[in-house]
Amino acid sequence: MDAALELRIHGLMVQARVLEDQLIAMVHGGDGYFWIGGPGEEAFNVPLGLLVQKGEGPSFDYLHFSYRSSATLLAMGAAPIDTLRQMRATATDPYTGGRNFANHYARREWNVLPVTSAVAVQYSQSIGTAHVQKREGGTGITIVNGGDAGAAEGDFATCLVWSSRPGAELPILILVMNNHWGISTESRTQWPMTDISSRAGAFGIRHARIDGNDVAASWAAIESAMDYVRHERRPFCLQADVSRLHGHSSSTGGALVDERDCLKEFEAKLITEGKLSREDAAAIWEKHRAALRADLEIVRGEPLPDPATIHDYTFWGRKEQGT
Ligand SMILES: Cc1ncc(C[n+]2csc(CCOP(=O)(O)OP(=O)(O)O)c2C)c(N)n1
């Protein structure tokens, strides 16, 4: 990676981290109800977002994300204010109209399917878009990610089975973000293996495990796995070992915990290598903090959903409308 790309990644990582800090503060300050998000996954999630083939329809990548994918969305070009809107559950939330938790995105024009709170179901759903892409040809792929604990669900096994059928292999990049926890269950008490991606080996699926706290390792692994899935039209399973820097969610307090911090490490590396000065780094943090403070003021002035719309987008609402 050249220095310009590294600096771009650093800026997005800072923006993503500041956004998550702001979301946690919103919950503590009464501007939201529940936080769950991705601080500690930025070194992997930002490169992922920059490498996505973004657009609508099967020629582009379909994205089945988890609630910790905020940095990927930002790297794809999402506006941070929209995440604040979802946190405050305003009518202006473009993802769900104020109807779901923060970091539960959905964007049709970028093939971002709705994030669900029920863990791992995305692994089953991803088979559908990958089937379409297999049929259509082209270079669009399906990318699905989820956590280490969720990989124990049948949905993950379903994904391995359906993506590897001989002669009907699917173009899916299957990601497992291993933060070593499922709420309060330690990964080592759940899994006999430390590399969950190795389960894909039993299905003849290529797989790899990387240090997801390392930007360069993440970039290289994602680029090469994507290249394989795009052109061979076969699945690849990649595990990224990451941190969970503020615990599981606001349900466990949301306080900072003592784990490796990919952003601290990356920023220190850029400073040591003379690619970034301490002053410029501080200015980048402050720029994003100030922008988010201003965004929050805007969002505080926006309306909540009209109670009359409560049945919109529900099966009940469809019945009422006779459709
Ligand atoms: C099907 C289902 N079972 C249980 C839960 C409760 N739950 C929410 S998050 C979570 C932990 C998931 O851990 P992991 O898959 O490792 O992802 P992480 O949150 O650590 O990123 C659980 C058990 C749920 N949301 N959905």
The ligand as a Tripos MOL2 file, in Angstrom:
@<TRIPOS>MOLECULE
LIG
   26    27     1     0     0
SMALL
NO_CHARGES

@<TRIPOS>ATOM
      1 C1        -30.2900  -16.2440   16.8760 C.3       1 LIG1
      2 C2        -29.8250  -15.4080   18.0370 C.ar      1 LIG1
      3 N1        -29.4370  -16.0060   19.1600 N.ar      1 LIG1
      4 C3        -29.0000  -15.2530   20.1920 C.ar      1 LIG1
      5 C4        -28.9560  -13.8880   20.0940 C.ar      1 LIG1
      6 C5        -28.4530  -13.0450   21.2440 C.3       1 LIG1
      7 N2        -27.1620  -12.5110   20.8470 N.ar      1 LIG1
      8 C6        -27.0050  -11.2640   20.3740 C.ar      1 LIG1
      9 S1        -25.4600  -10.9070   19.9700 S.2       1 LIG1
     10 C7        -24.9170  -12.4170   20.4700 C.ar      1 LIG1
     11 C8        -23.4570  -12.7790   20.4270 C.3       1 LIG1
     12 C9        -23.0130  -13.0150   19.0700 C.3       1 LIG1
     13 O1        -21.6360  -13.2670   19.1430 O.3       1 LIG1
     14 P1        -20.8050  -13.3350   17.8200 P.3       1 LIG1
     15 O2        -21.5550  -14.0690   16.7730 O.co2     1 LIG1
     16 O3        -19.4400  -13.8190   18.1450 O.co2     1 LIG1
     17 O4        -20.7640  -11.8350   17.3250 O.3       1 LIG1
     18 P2        -20.2470  -10.5480   18.1000 P.3       1 LIG1
     19 O5        -21.4600   -9.9170   18.7240 O.co2     1 LIG1
     20 O6        -19.2400  -10.9800   19.1140 O.co2     1 LIG1
     21 O7        -19.6610   -9.6970   17.0320 O.co2     1 LIG1
     22 C10       -25.9700  -13.1900   20.9210 C.ar      1 LIG1
     23 C11       -25.8480  -14.5590   21.4430 C.3       1 LIG1
     24 C12       -29.3840  -13.3130   18.8930 C.ar      1 LIG1
     25 N3        -29.3480  -11.9850   18.6970 N.pl3     1 LIG1
     26 N4        -29.7830  -14.0790   17.8620 N.ar      1 LIG1
@<TRIPOS>BOND
     1     1     2 1
     2     2     3 ar
     3     2    26 ar
     4     3     4 ar
     5     4     5 ar
     6     5     6 1
     7     5    24 ar
     8     6     7 1
     9     7     8 ar
    10     7    22 ar
    11     8     9 ar
    12     9    10 ar
    13    10    11 1
    14    10    22 ar
    15    11    12 1
    16    12    13 1
    17    13    14 1
    18    14    15 2
    19    14    16 1
    20    14    17 1
    21    17    18 1
    22    18    19 2
    23    18    20 1
    24    18    21 1
    25    22    23 1
    26    24    25 1
    27    24    26 ar
@<TRIPOS>SUBSTRUCTURE
     1 LIG1         1 GROUP 0 **** ****
